[in-house]
Amino acid sequence: MGFAQVGAESGWRTANTKSIQESAEAEGVDLKFTDAQGKQENQIQAIRSYIQQKVDVIAFSPVVETGFDAVLQEAKAANIPVILTDRAVDVEDTSLYVTFLGSDFVLEGEKAGEWLVENAKDADVDGDGTINVVQLEGTTGAAPAIDRAEGFASKIGADDTIKVTASQTGDFTRDGGKQVMESFLQSDDSIDVVFSHNDDMGLGAIEAIEAAGLEPGKDIQIITIDAVKDGMQALADGKINFIVECNPLLGPQLMDLAAKVLDGEEVPERVVTEETTFTQEQAKEALPDRQY
């Protein structure tokens, strides 16, 4: 199996890589692994290299949704099946990949929006009758960034007191989240809620909020997506208010899917991972057994 990973931009991605590498070893799969360092051109180059090496199957987590048509055509011409993991691609010909394994990012955004609508009274920290939300977006053009924003927007639309006043990419990194949050705080003193597309950017936002002399989780409420250990710890500590889980441990399912594809078995076009949500109390209970 040739696997082209996005990079190592977050705790989630590191856990995802480890799961894939350990599962491949456990199943006796010869894994050729590439870290694209967040660059699409590196990922395309890696996939071309796997085609030249005549691997049995290619799996990858696309950096962005578009621009993969040509290289996927090359894989198809070489009769090498492609499995998408974690992130989807936007291609006209969906026969260019066999299946997608990962989360429903729209649903994740919806869960975050639903929680905010249900807890709107508490979120109106300054009591002015409006809830001003700033959004820390994932990498521009990436499926989770697009879908999480869409899902969140669709649910907060039910409450006209909730408004997204600013939205900017922090590239899924802690440093990016911190920098964007610093600029939000400098230009706006009426922020009630941060919605971060992943835990790492949310953890960066916590640093910026604390540096500004405010208390995260109280002065500004924080909603994030992922539920990696650092995020769950911040949730248990009261610095984050709600986390929607995005499960990175896709390795076992990926190896199982690859085996089925190579055996000529029919597989679903989309295999969605099971995920939950966590409140502060639930995080305290879940933390001791958390694998990532």
Buried (B, 14 or more C-beta within 10 A) or exposed (E): BBBBBBBEBBBBBBBBBBBBBEBBEEBEBEBBBBBBEBEBEBBBBBBBBBBEEEBBBBBBBBBBBEBBBEBBEBBBEEEBBBBBBBBBBBBEEEEBBBBBBBBBBBBBBBBBBBBBBEBBEEBBBEEEEBBBBBBBBBBEBBBBBBBBBEBBBBBBEEBEBBEBBBBBBBBBBBBBBBBBBBEBBEEEEEBBBBBBBBBBBBBBBBBBBEEBEBEBBEBBBBBBBBBBBBBBBBBBBEBBBBBBBBBBBBBBBBBBBBEBBEEEEEBEEEBEBEBEBBBBEBBBEBBEEEEB
